[in-house]
Amino acid sequence: MMHIKRLISACCLLLAFSAPAFAYSFSPSVASLSPSGKNSSRIYSLSNEADKPVAVEITISRFKRDETGKAVGVEEDAMQNFMLYPARVVLMPKETRLVQVAWIGPGDIKEERGYHILAKQVPVPLGEEKEDLPPGKARIEIDVLFNYRGIVYITPKKAKPKVVVESVAGWEGEAAELTVTCANRGTGLANMQGYCIRIAPLDKDGGVQAEKAVVVGHADHKVGTKFLPGDSLKIVLPWPQALPKGPVKVEIEPDSEYTATK
């Protein structure tokens, strides 16, 4: 037993964690650029809040969304469509630097695109003197690195969303849910916070009973997903208590109480 204790003592490691909360900041988190003209560029602010240097690398990748609203990558060399200056920065303690993000891709795109801009903290060798440690002990320094991910939209001048109902399911079974799949067939970003869902029962001849329709606003459907042209979004709603179970017609329409924002 004494031999085991000595072995553990000889192999003891001293761990030093370096994890400053919010070591740096990167803003804005969401921006919209034009594909051409004076609004095709934006200045970002990169600030080191820590007491030691921070190295940051900035990259960009394109995304769309699947039916669940999750962002999925798009095969595109997105870095070829942007100028990032500087793309790599070493910030001294309490220093703030400005980073220019400019679209240099096609100026005639017809549909709005979404890109993730990632500010990634990378290790930086500081050349610090090593602390003298007792024989048989080692020191491991662990830096917790922080990443910031924002969104850049490339928005053509006349881009507009057009949200339509693609399919409806759930009315024919015993489930107390209605699944509505919407598609954005427009040219601009759609935000489900700006839409309500109108559900009307059908009579035995297939006629729409508009007077019995139920309108589910954003306060009820609580879907705030923003989705791009060509994307579809699946929304699962509790079956409205005011409607009998059976065939329904579902429509998406603008919510008059919504104030649009990016």
Backbone as JSON, one array per atom type, in Angstrom:
{
  "sequence": "MMHIKRLISACCLLLAFSAPAFAYSFSPSVASLSPSGKNSSRIYSLSNEADKPVAVEITISRFKRDETGKAVGVEEDAMQNFMLYPARVVLMPKETRLVQVAWIGPGDIKEERGYHILAKQVPVPLGEEKEDLPPGKARIEIDVLFNYRGIVYITPKKAKPKVVVESVAGWEGEAAELTVTCANRGTGLANMQGYCIRIAPLDKDGGVQAEKAVVVGHADHKVGTKFLPGDSLKIVLPWPQALPKGPVKVEIEPDSEYTATK",
  "N": [[0.83, -1.21, 0.0], [1.97, 1.25, 0.82], [3.83, 1.55, -1.22], [2.18, 2.03, -3.44], [1.03, 4.5, -2.75], [3.29, 6.15, -2.82], [3.9, 5.99, -5.53], [1.7, 7.23, -6.72], [2.05, 9.8, -5.7], [4.46, 10.54, -6.92], [3.69, 10.74, -9.55], [2.0, 12.82, -9.65], [0.08, 15.44, -11.08], [0.03, 18.89, -11.7], [-2.6, 20.93, -12.32], [-3.5, 23.72, -14.2], [-6.02, 25.87, -14.77], [-7.14, 28.04, -17.26], [-9.58, 30.07, -17.69], [-11.08, 32.56, -18.45], [-14.11, 34.3, -18.03], [-16.05, 35.05, -20.83], [-13.84, 35.86, -22.59], [-13.35, 37.39, -24.83], [-15.13, 39.6, -27.08], [-17.4, 39.72, -29.86], [-18.97, 41.44, -32.35], [-21.44, 42.78, -34.71], [-24.03, 40.32, -33.86], [-25.83, 39.55, -35.77], [-26.1, 40.39, -39.17], [-26.9, 42.12, -42.21], [-26.07, 42.14, -45.56], [-25.77, 43.79, -48.72], [-25.64, 42.38, -52.04], [-24.2, 43.94, -53.76], [-22.82, 47.26, -54.2], [-22.72, 50.08, -51.83], [-23.59, 49.03, -49.43], [-22.57, 46.51, -49.17], [-20.66, 45.84, -47.39], [-19.49, 45.51, -44.01], [-18.57, 46.65, -40.76], [-17.11, 44.96, -38.11], [-16.75, 44.57, -34.55], [-14.13, 43.61, -32.48], [-13.19, 42.67, -29.38], [-10.91, 42.36, -26.71], [-11.44, 41.18, -23.6], [-9.95, 40.16, -21.62], [-7.05, 39.68, -19.43], [-4.8, 38.95, -20.71], [-3.08, 38.24, -23.82], [-5.14, 37.45, -26.68], [-5.79, 35.27, -29.32], [-7.5, 35.27, -32.37], [-9.34, 33.72, -34.95], [-11.11, 34.22, -37.95], [-13.76, 32.89, -39.77], [-16.0, 31.91, -42.47], [-19.03, 30.27, -43.37], [-21.52, 28.76, -45.44], [-25.05, 28.24, -44.88], [-28.19, 26.43, -44.71], [-31.56, 25.56, -43.7], [-32.98, 22.64, -42.19], [-36.05, 20.66, -42.05], [-36.62, 20.68, -39.37], [-35.72, 23.05, -38.49], [-33.08, 23.19, -37.91], [-29.78, 24.33, -38.53], [-27.96, 23.51, -41.43], [-25.01, 22.64, -43.17], [-23.9, 24.01, -46.32], [-22.48, 22.98, -49.34], [-20.05, 24.92, -50.32], [-17.44, 27.08, -51.23], [-17.24, 29.29, -49.21], [-15.51, 31.24, -48.26], [-14.32, 32.29, -50.47], [-16.1, 34.09, -51.39], [-16.11, 36.23, -49.73], [-14.43, 39.04, -48.29], [-12.34, 39.23, -45.61], [-10.96, 41.3, -43.3], [-8.84, 42.18, -40.78], [-8.35, 38.6, -41.1], [-7.19, 37.07, -39.21], [-6.31, 37.73, -35.92], [-4.36, 39.02, -33.26], [-5.06, 40.02, -30.17], [-4.14, 42.38, -27.79], [-4.26, 42.67, -24.17], [-7.32, 44.12, -23.17], [-7.66, 45.36, -25.6], [-9.27, 46.65, -28.56], [-10.25, 45.81, -31.8], [-11.1, 46.57, -35.2], [-12.89, 44.81, -37.67], [-13.24, 44.24, -41.06], [-15.88, 43.05, -42.98], [-16.73, 41.97, -46.05], [-18.8, 41.42, -48.88], [-17.79, 39.85, -51.78], [-18.65, 38.26, -53.71], [-20.88, 37.02, -56.34], [-22.71, 39.69, -57.78], [-25.28, 39.69, -58.62], [-27.11, 37.94, -57.45], [-30.24, 36.27, -56.94], [-31.71, 35.29, -54.83], [-31.99, 35.45, -51.29], [-29.25, 34.7, -49.14], [-27.8, 32.72, -46.48], [-25.19, 32.92, -44.09], [-22.84, 31.63, -41.76], [-20.8, 33.36, -39.57], [-17.84, 32.84, -37.99], [-16.03, 33.45, -35.14], [-13.2, 32.32, -33.88], [-11.4, 31.38, -31.11], [-7.97, 30.79, -30.83], [-5.07, 28.92, -29.73], [-2.36, 30.81, -28.36], [1.09, 31.17, -28.28], [2.78, 32.36, -25.48], [5.28, 32.63, -24.47], [6.0, 32.55, -21.78], [7.8, 32.32, -18.68], [8.68, 29.19, -17.29], [7.31, 27.75, -14.41], [9.07, 26.77, -11.47], [8.96, 23.48, -10.39], [8.41, 20.86, -7.98], [10.51, 17.89, -8.03], [9.48, 15.18, -10.15], [6.95, 16.09, -10.65], [4.57, 17.5, -12.86], [3.39, 20.28, -14.82], [0.35, 21.16, -16.22], [-1.16, 23.34, -18.39], [-4.35, 24.39, -19.08], [-6.21, 25.88, -21.45], [-9.34, 27.27, -21.85], [-11.07, 27.67, -24.68], [-12.92, 30.09, -26.55], [-15.68, 30.4, -28.75], [-17.41, 32.46, -31.06], [-20.42, 32.62, -32.82], [-22.01, 34.1, -35.45], [-24.5, 35.47, -37.72], [-24.61, 36.19, -41.15], [-26.51, 37.69, -43.55], [-26.98, 37.73, -47.03], [-28.58, 39.91, -48.92], [-30.57, 40.44, -51.61], [-31.86, 43.35, -53.32], [-34.67, 43.37, -53.91], [-35.66, 41.23, -52.51], [-38.08, 39.03, -51.22], [-40.04, 37.13, -48.93], [-42.09, 34.18, -49.44], [-44.34, 32.37, -48.04], [-45.76, 29.22, -48.04], [-48.21, 26.59, -47.62], [-47.11, 23.36, -47.62], [-47.7, 20.69, -46.98], [-50.09, 18.81, -45.01], [-50.65, 16.97, -42.09], [-51.95, 14.5, -39.8], [-54.64, 14.91, -39.22], [-56.08, 12.69, -39.92], [-55.72, 10.61, -38.16], [-55.52, 9.27, -34.76], [-53.98, 10.87, -33.24], [-53.43, 13.77, -31.23], [-52.52, 15.99, -32.56], [-51.49, 18.34, -35.08], [-49.69, 18.41, -37.97], [-47.97, 20.67, -39.83], [-46.37, 21.41, -42.78], [-44.4, 23.9, -44.0], [-43.24, 25.9, -46.75], [-40.73, 28.03, -48.05], [-41.12, 29.79, -50.75], [-40.35, 32.11, -51.85], [-38.06, 34.84, -52.43], [-36.72, 35.93, -50.34], [-35.7, 36.04, -46.84], [-37.72, 34.3, -44.5], [-39.65, 34.69, -41.56], [-41.12, 32.92, -39.09], [-42.3, 34.09, -36.92], [-43.67, 36.17, -37.92], [-46.01, 35.24, -39.0], [-49.3, 33.81, -39.02], [-51.38, 30.91, -38.53], [-54.03, 29.65, -40.25], [-56.72, 27.55, -39.73], [-59.19, 25.66, -41.11], [-62.18, 23.72, -40.98], [-63.38, 21.1, -43.16], [-66.41, 20.43, -44.94], [-68.62, 17.58, -45.52], [-68.65, 17.42, -48.24], [-66.27, 18.43, -49.0], [-66.1, 21.16, -48.95], [-64.94, 24.34, -47.77], [-65.33, 25.39, -44.49], [-65.35, 28.3, -43.67], [-66.3, 30.02, -41.7], [-65.94, 28.67, -39.37], [-63.3, 28.63, -38.87], [-60.12, 28.46, -37.22], [-57.65, 30.57, -35.93], [-54.26, 30.45, -35.46], [-52.02, 32.26, -33.84], [-48.66, 33.72, -33.54], [-48.16, 33.83, -30.8], [-49.32, 31.54, -29.92], [-48.45, 29.39, -31.59], [-45.72, 29.64, -31.34], [-43.42, 29.41, -32.91], [-40.43, 30.53, -33.91], [-38.65, 30.36, -35.95], [-36.39, 31.35, -38.49], [-36.32, 31.05, -41.94], [-34.78, 30.29, -45.06], [-35.03, 31.09, -48.64], [-36.27, 28.34, -50.51], [-36.1, 26.6, -48.38], [-37.8, 24.31, -46.17], [-40.15, 23.98, -43.46], [-41.19, 22.22, -40.65], [-44.03, 22.25, -38.66], [-45.44, 21.46, -35.61], [-48.52, 21.29, -34.14], [-50.79, 21.47, -31.33], [-53.93, 19.82, -31.61], [-56.56, 21.97, -32.45], [-58.92, 22.76, -29.98], [-61.4, 23.73, -30.59], [-62.1, 22.66, -33.0], [-63.56, 19.92, -34.74], [-62.23, 16.59, -35.11], [-60.91, 15.84, -38.21], [-60.88, 16.29, -41.85], [-59.09, 19.2, -42.91], [-58.47, 22.57, -44.05], [-55.51, 24.31, -44.4], [-53.94, 27.42, -44.06], [-51.33, 29.82, -44.49], [-50.76, 33.01, -43.26], [-49.89, 36.55, -43.11], [-49.1, 37.89, -39.88], [-50.78, 40.36, -38.35], [-50.05, 41.62, -36.02], [-47.37, 41.54, -35.78], [-44.09, 42.89, -35.7], [-41.66, 43.43, -38.0], [-38.29, 42.27, -37.9], [-34.75, 41.78, -38.44]],
  "CA": [[0.0, 0.0, 0.0], [2.88, 2.39, 0.87], [4.43, 1.66, -2.55], [1.17, 2.62, -4.32], [0.91, 5.91, -2.41], [4.46, 6.85, -3.32], [3.8, 6.05, -6.99], [0.72, 8.26, -7.04], [2.65, 11.1, -5.39], [5.49, 10.83, -7.92], [3.04, 10.99, -10.84], [1.01, 13.88, -9.46], [0.1, 16.52, -12.06], [-0.58, 20.14, -11.28], [-3.41, 21.47, -13.41], [-3.84, 25.15, -14.11], [-7.07, 26.2, -15.73], [-7.25, 29.45, -17.63], [-10.9, 30.15, -18.31], [-11.75, 33.83, -18.17], [-15.46, 34.38, -18.59], [-16.18, 35.98, -21.95], [-12.49, 36.38, -22.8], [-13.41, 38.43, -25.86], [-16.47, 39.79, -27.64], [-17.42, 39.89, -31.31], [-20.31, 41.94, -32.69], [-22.78, 42.34, -34.29], [-24.31, 38.89, -33.99], [-26.59, 39.37, -37.02], [-25.92, 41.5, -40.11], [-27.42, 41.92, -43.56], [-25.28, 42.84, -46.57], [-26.25, 43.77, -50.11], [-24.67, 41.7, -52.91], [-23.41, 44.94, -54.48], [-23.03, 48.63, -53.73], [-22.09, 50.54, -50.6], [-24.03, 48.23, -48.28], [-22.04, 45.14, -49.28], [-19.58, 45.72, -46.42], [-19.88, 45.82, -42.62], [-17.48, 46.65, -39.81], [-17.34, 44.23, -36.87], [-15.9, 44.96, -33.43], [-13.53, 42.47, -31.79], [-12.61, 43.25, -28.17], [-10.32, 41.44, -25.74], [-11.82, 41.58, -22.25], [-9.1, 39.43, -20.68], [-5.81, 40.32, -18.99], [-3.68, 38.4, -21.46], [-3.38, 38.27, -25.26], [-6.09, 36.49, -27.25], [-5.68, 35.12, -30.78], [-8.81, 34.94, -32.93], [-9.39, 33.46, -36.39], [-12.48, 34.43, -38.42], [-14.11, 32.13, -40.97], [-17.4, 32.02, -42.89], [-19.56, 29.1, -44.06], [-22.92, 28.93, -45.81], [-25.99, 27.29, -44.29], [-29.64, 26.48, -44.9], [-32.19, 24.9, -42.56], [-33.8, 21.47, -42.51], [-37.46, 20.8, -41.65], [-36.72, 20.89, -37.92], [-35.18, 24.37, -38.19], [-31.65, 23.09, -37.62], [-28.89, 24.79, -39.6], [-27.14, 22.48, -42.07], [-24.02, 23.25, -44.04], [-24.04, 23.96, -47.77], [-21.17, 22.84, -49.98], [-19.67, 26.14, -51.03], [-16.23, 27.69, -50.7], [-17.78, 30.6, -48.84], [-14.43, 32.21, -48.03], [-14.0, 32.92, -51.75], [-17.11, 35.12, -51.64], [-16.0, 37.29, -48.73], [-13.14, 39.58, -47.87], [-12.26, 39.44, -44.17], [-9.69, 41.98, -43.03], [-7.98, 41.0, -40.91], [-9.01, 37.33, -40.8], [-6.53, 36.56, -38.0], [-5.98, 38.87, -35.07], [-3.89, 38.83, -31.89], [-5.48, 41.18, -29.39], [-3.51, 42.59, -26.5], [-5.26, 42.85, -23.11], [-8.23, 45.27, -23.22], [-7.6, 46.0, -26.92], [-10.38, 46.49, -29.49], [-9.88, 45.95, -33.21], [-12.21, 46.55, -36.14], [-12.73, 43.81, -38.73], [-14.13, 44.5, -42.19], [-16.47, 41.88, -43.64], [-17.29, 42.47, -47.31], [-19.21, 40.44, -49.89], [-17.14, 40.05, -53.07], [-19.19, 37.23, -54.59], [-21.74, 37.51, -57.42], [-23.53, 40.85, -57.43], [-26.62, 39.57, -59.21], [-27.87, 36.81, -56.9], [-31.68, 36.55, -56.93], [-32.31, 34.84, -53.58], [-31.22, 35.73, -50.08], [-28.42, 33.6, -48.64], [-27.39, 32.8, -45.08], [-23.83, 32.47, -43.79], [-22.37, 31.72, -40.39], [-19.48, 33.95, -39.37], [-17.31, 32.22, -36.77], [-14.81, 33.98, -34.53], [-12.69, 31.18, -33.13], [-10.18, 31.63, -30.35], [-6.94, 29.78, -31.06], [-3.98, 29.07, -28.76], [-1.28, 31.72, -28.71], [2.24, 30.98, -27.4], [3.09, 33.62, -24.82], [6.69, 32.68, -24.1], [6.14, 32.81, -20.35], [8.77, 31.49, -17.99], [8.07, 28.03, -16.64], [7.38, 27.75, -12.95], [9.85, 25.68, -10.9], [8.1, 22.53, -9.71], [9.14, 19.78, -7.31], [10.84, 16.74, -8.89], [8.44, 14.18, -10.31], [5.65, 16.7, -10.89], [4.45, 18.23, -14.12], [2.32, 21.29, -14.83], [-0.41, 21.21, -17.46], [-2.03, 24.5, -18.48], [-5.49, 24.13, -19.94], [-6.93, 27.08, -21.85], [-10.68, 27.05, -22.38], [-11.18, 28.58, -25.81], [-14.29, 30.52, -26.8], [-16.08, 30.68, -30.13], [-18.63, 33.23, -31.29], [-20.99, 32.36, -34.14], [-23.06, 35.02, -35.84], [-25.13, 35.22, -39.02], [-24.57, 37.24, -42.17], [-27.42, 37.47, -44.67], [-26.74, 38.47, -48.27], [-29.97, 40.2, -49.24], [-30.85, 41.23, -52.82], [-32.69, 44.53, -53.08], [-36.11, 43.11, -53.98], [-35.93, 39.91, -51.92], [-39.28, 38.93, -50.4], [-40.44, 35.75, -48.66], [-43.42, 33.72, -49.82], [-44.53, 31.15, -47.26], [-46.95, 28.47, -48.46], [-48.38, 25.29, -46.97], [-46.66, 22.28, -48.5], [-48.46, 19.48, -46.66], [-50.77, 18.78, -43.71], [-50.82, 15.59, -41.63], [-52.4, 14.35, -38.41], [-56.09, 14.99, -39.07], [-56.73, 11.44, -40.24], [-55.46, 9.6, -37.14], [-55.98, 9.51, -33.4], [-53.07, 11.8, -32.56], [-54.02, 15.08, -30.91], [-51.6, 16.97, -33.13], [-51.59, 18.66, -36.5], [-48.36, 18.71, -38.49], [-48.03, 21.52, -41.01], [-45.07, 21.67, -43.39], [-44.4, 25.14, -44.78], [-42.09, 26.09, -47.63], [-40.47, 29.41, -48.46], [-40.95, 29.8, -52.21], [-40.01, 33.47, -52.27], [-36.64, 35.14, -52.67], [-36.15, 36.52, -49.14], [-35.79, 35.34, -45.57], [-39.04, 34.27, -43.85], [-39.62, 34.53, -40.11], [-42.44, 32.42, -38.69], [-42.91, 35.0, -35.95], [-44.49, 37.12, -38.66], [-47.12, 34.56, -39.67], [-50.25, 33.02, -38.26], [-51.84, 29.71, -39.24], [-55.5, 29.57, -40.28], [-57.16, 26.16, -39.89], [-60.65, 25.62, -41.32], [-62.67, 22.37, -41.25], [-64.08, 20.86, -44.43], [-67.66, 19.68, -44.78], [-68.58, 16.24, -46.12], [-68.44, 17.55, -49.68], [-64.97, 19.03, -49.24], [-66.18, 22.61, -48.92], [-64.28, 24.98, -46.63], [-66.23, 26.05, -43.54], [-64.52, 29.44, -43.26], [-66.83, 30.65, -40.49], [-65.51, 27.88, -38.21], [-61.83, 28.6, -38.88], [-59.35, 28.83, -36.03], [-56.39, 31.21, -36.29], [-53.21, 30.24, -34.46], [-51.0, 33.29, -33.98], [-47.33, 33.35, -33.04], [-48.2, 33.64, -29.35], [-49.77, 30.17, -29.68], [-47.61, 28.35, -32.22], [-44.39, 29.84, -30.73], [-42.34, 29.04, -33.83], [-39.72, 31.74, -34.29], [-37.58, 30.01, -36.88], [-36.21, 32.09, -39.74], [-35.85, 30.1, -42.94], [-34.35, 30.92, -46.31], [-35.68, 30.6, -49.87], [-36.0, 26.94, -50.81], [-36.19, 25.8, -47.17], [-39.11, 23.9, -45.65], [-40.19, 23.95, -42.01], [-42.3, 21.4, -40.13], [-44.6, 22.82, -37.43], [-46.37, 20.53, -34.95], [-49.45, 22.05, -33.29], [-51.87, 20.71, -30.69], [-55.16, 19.94, -32.38], [-57.41, 23.01, -31.85], [-60.07, 22.2, -29.27], [-62.65, 24.22, -31.2], [-62.34, 21.98, -34.27], [-63.72, 18.46, -34.71], [-61.17, 15.89, -35.82], [-61.3, 15.54, -39.58], [-60.15, 17.03, -42.88], [-59.01, 20.65, -42.71], [-57.66, 23.36, -44.97], [-54.58, 25.13, -43.62], [-53.33, 28.51, -44.8], [-50.39, 30.69, -43.78], [-50.99, 34.41, -43.62], [-49.13, 37.47, -42.26], [-49.65, 38.23, -38.57], [-50.87, 41.83, -38.32], [-49.5, 42.14, -34.77], [-45.92, 41.31, -35.77], [-43.2, 43.94, -36.2], [-40.55, 42.71, -38.64], [-36.89, 42.56, -37.6], [-33.82, 40.74, -38.89]],
  "C": [[0.86, 1.25, 0.0], [3.51, 2.63, -0.49], [3.46, 2.35, -3.51], [1.04, 4.1, -4.04], [2.08, 6.71, -2.93], [4.4, 7.03, -4.83], [2.82, 7.13, -7.42], [1.31, 9.64, -6.8], [3.66, 11.5, -6.44], [4.88, 11.22, -9.25], [2.04, 12.14, -10.78], [1.19, 14.98, -10.5], [-0.58, 17.75, -11.46], [-1.31, 20.73, -12.46], [-3.71, 22.93, -13.16], [-4.85, 25.46, -15.19], [-7.07, 27.7, -15.98], [-8.55, 29.62, -18.39], [-11.6, 31.45, -17.95], [-13.13, 33.86, -18.81], [-15.51, 35.44, -19.68], [-14.84, 36.67, -22.23], [-12.46, 37.46, -23.87], [-14.84, 38.54, -26.37], [-16.35, 40.09, -29.13], [-18.83, 40.31, -31.7], [-20.26, 42.69, -34.01], [-22.97, 40.85, -34.47], [-25.08, 38.57, -35.26], [-26.39, 40.61, -37.88], [-26.5, 41.12, -41.45], [-26.62, 42.78, -44.53], [-25.98, 42.77, -47.92], [-25.21, 43.05, -50.97], [-23.81, 42.67, -53.71], [-23.68, 46.31, -53.89], [-22.41, 48.9, -52.37], [-22.47, 49.72, -49.37], [-23.55, 46.78, -48.33], [-20.91, 44.89, -48.28], [-20.08, 46.12, -45.04], [-18.64, 45.77, -41.74], [-17.92, 45.93, -38.54], [-16.35, 44.72, -35.81], [-15.44, 43.71, -32.68], [-12.76, 43.02, -30.59], [-12.1, 42.16, -27.23], [-10.63, 41.95, -24.33], [-10.9, 40.98, -21.2], [-7.84, 40.23, -20.34], [-4.59, 39.71, -19.66], [-4.05, 38.39, -22.94], [-4.34, 37.16, -25.68], [-5.91, 36.47, -28.76], [-7.02, 34.63, -31.31], [-8.7, 34.77, -34.44], [-10.85, 33.55, -36.83], [-12.7, 33.68, -39.72], [-15.6, 32.29, -41.26], [-17.81, 30.74, -43.62], [-21.05, 29.31, -44.33], [-23.8, 27.88, -45.15], [-27.39, 27.48, -44.86], [-30.25, 25.78, -43.69], [-33.0, 23.69, -43.02], [-35.21, 21.68, -41.94], [-37.64, 21.03, -40.16], [-36.24, 22.29, -37.52], [-33.7, 24.37, -37.89], [-30.83, 23.56, -38.81], [-28.05, 23.64, -40.12], [-26.22, 23.16, -43.07], [-24.34, 23.06, -45.52], [-22.64, 23.87, -48.37], [-20.89, 24.08, -50.83], [-18.38, 26.65, -50.41], [-16.56, 29.13, -50.34], [-16.69, 31.65, -48.67], [-14.03, 32.91, -49.32], [-14.96, 34.08, -52.06], [-17.05, 36.3, -50.67], [-14.56, 37.78, -48.62], [-13.23, 39.85, -46.37], [-10.92, 40.1, -43.87], [-9.72, 42.68, -41.67], [-8.76, 39.73, -40.54], [-8.41, 36.67, -39.57], [-6.02, 37.75, -37.2], [-5.42, 38.37, -33.75], [-4.19, 40.12, -31.14], [-4.71, 41.24, -28.08], [-4.6, 42.8, -25.44], [-6.0, 44.18, -23.24], [-8.21, 45.99, -24.57], [-8.85, 45.71, -27.73], [-9.88, 46.72, -30.9], [-11.15, 45.91, -34.06], [-11.89, 45.58, -37.27], [-13.73, 44.13, -39.84], [-14.58, 43.18, -42.8], [-17.19, 42.39, -44.88], [-17.64, 41.32, -48.23], [-18.53, 40.79, -51.21], [-17.57, 38.98, -54.06], [-20.06, 37.84, -55.67], [-22.63, 38.67, -56.96], [-24.95, 40.76, -57.9], [-27.4, 38.38, -58.67], [-29.33, 37.21, -56.73], [-32.34, 36.19, -55.6], [-31.38, 35.15, -52.41], [-30.47, 34.49, -49.61], [-28.07, 33.83, -47.18], [-26.0, 32.23, -44.88], [-23.59, 32.58, -42.29], [-20.99, 32.37, -40.4], [-18.99, 33.49, -38.01], [-16.02, 32.91, -36.35], [-14.31, 32.93, -33.55], [-11.4, 31.55, -32.42], [-9.21, 30.48, -30.55], [-5.82, 29.99, -30.06], [-2.92, 30.05, -29.27], [-0.12, 31.48, -27.75], [2.68, 32.31, -26.81], [4.55, 33.74, -24.4], [6.91, 32.95, -22.63], [7.16, 31.86, -19.74], [8.05, 30.37, -17.27], [8.29, 28.11, -15.13], [8.2, 26.56, -12.48], [8.92, 24.79, -10.08], [8.95, 21.48, -9.01], [9.43, 18.64, -8.28], [9.68, 15.76, -8.95], [7.06, 14.74, -10.55], [5.68, 17.5, -12.18], [3.31, 19.22, -14.02], [1.66, 21.3, -16.2], [-1.3, 22.44, -17.41], [-3.13, 24.24, -19.5], [-6.21, 25.45, -20.21], [-8.3, 26.68, -22.38], [-10.93, 28.11, -23.44], [-12.64, 28.86, -26.12], [-14.52, 30.78, -28.28], [-17.35, 31.52, -30.13], [-19.13, 32.91, -32.69], [-22.14, 33.32, -34.39], [-23.61, 34.65, -37.21], [-24.97, 36.44, -39.9], [-25.54, 36.84, -43.28], [-26.98, 38.32, -45.85], [-28.1, 38.66, -48.91], [-30.1, 41.03, -50.51], [-31.88, 42.31, -52.54], [-34.18, 44.21, -53.02], [-36.49, 41.75, -53.38], [-37.15, 39.95, -51.01], [-39.61, 37.46, -50.15], [-41.82, 35.45, -49.22], [-43.62, 32.36, -49.15], [-45.84, 30.49, -47.67], [-47.01, 27.17, -47.68], [-48.05, 24.2, -47.98], [-47.44, 21.0, -48.25], [-49.04, 19.6, -45.25], [-50.97, 17.32, -43.33], [-51.33, 15.61, -40.19], [-53.9, 14.34, -38.25], [-56.77, 13.64, -39.24], [-56.56, 10.37, -39.17], [-56.01, 9.98, -35.78], [-55.11, 10.51, -32.66], [-53.72, 13.16, -32.37], [-53.12, 16.2, -31.41], [-51.88, 17.18, -34.61], [-50.2, 19.07, -36.96], [-48.49, 19.46, -39.81], [-46.61, 21.75, -41.52], [-45.18, 22.88, -44.3], [-43.15, 25.2, -45.64], [-41.96, 27.57, -47.95], [-40.16, 29.4, -49.95], [-40.68, 31.21, -52.75], [-38.53, 33.62, -52.51], [-35.96, 35.72, -51.43], [-36.37, 35.67, -47.91], [-37.21, 35.43, -45.0], [-38.86, 34.02, -42.36], [-41.01, 34.12, -39.65], [-43.08, 33.25, -37.58], [-43.87, 35.97, -36.64], [-45.71, 36.5, -39.32], [-48.04, 33.89, -38.66], [-50.78, 31.9, -39.16], [-53.36, 29.63, -39.12], [-55.92, 28.14, -40.61], [-58.68, 26.14, -39.99], [-61.09, 24.19, -41.6], [-63.35, 22.3, -42.61], [-65.38, 20.11, -44.15], [-67.55, 18.35, -45.54], [-68.37, 16.27, -47.63], [-67.09, 18.18, -50.03], [-64.97, 20.54, -49.26], [-65.55, 23.18, -47.65], [-65.31, 25.7, -45.77], [-65.47, 27.23, -42.9], [-64.99, 30.06, -41.95], [-66.41, 29.91, -39.22], [-63.98, 27.83, -38.09], [-61.25, 29.05, -37.54], [-58.02, 29.42, -36.49], [-55.4, 31.05, -35.14], [-52.11, 31.27, -34.71], [-49.67, 32.85, -33.4], [-47.33, 33.11, -31.54], [-48.63, 32.22, -28.99], [-48.87, 29.14, -30.33], [-46.15, 28.46, -31.79], [-43.25, 29.36, -31.61], [-41.68, 30.32, -34.31], [-38.62, 31.52, -35.29], [-37.58, 30.92, -38.11], [-35.68, 31.11, -40.78], [-35.74, 30.77, -44.31], [-35.14, 30.41, -47.51], [-35.27, 29.16, -50.18], [-36.06, 26.03, -49.6], [-37.63, 25.43, -46.86], [-39.02, 23.79, -44.13], [-41.42, 23.18, -41.55], [-42.73, 21.96, -38.77], [-45.62, 21.83, -36.87], [-47.2, 21.32, -33.94], [-50.38, 21.1, -32.55], [-53.15, 20.87, -31.52], [-56.08, 20.97, -31.7], [-58.66, 22.41, -31.23], [-61.39, 22.6, -29.92], [-63.0, 23.51, -32.5], [-62.56, 20.49, -34.06], [-62.58, 17.81, -35.49], [-61.67, 15.52, -37.2], [-60.52, 16.38, -40.56], [-60.2, 18.54, -42.63], [-58.25, 21.28, -43.87], [-56.81, 24.3, -44.12], [-53.95, 26.17, -44.52], [-52.38, 29.29, -43.89], [-50.64, 32.12, -44.22], [-50.2, 35.33, -42.67], [-49.87, 37.76, -40.95], [-49.62, 39.75, -38.43], [-50.25, 42.43, -37.07], [-47.98, 42.03, -34.71], [-45.18, 42.5, -36.35], [-41.93, 43.27, -36.72], [-39.21, 43.22, -38.17], [-36.05, 41.48, -38.22], [-33.46, 39.84, -37.72]]
}
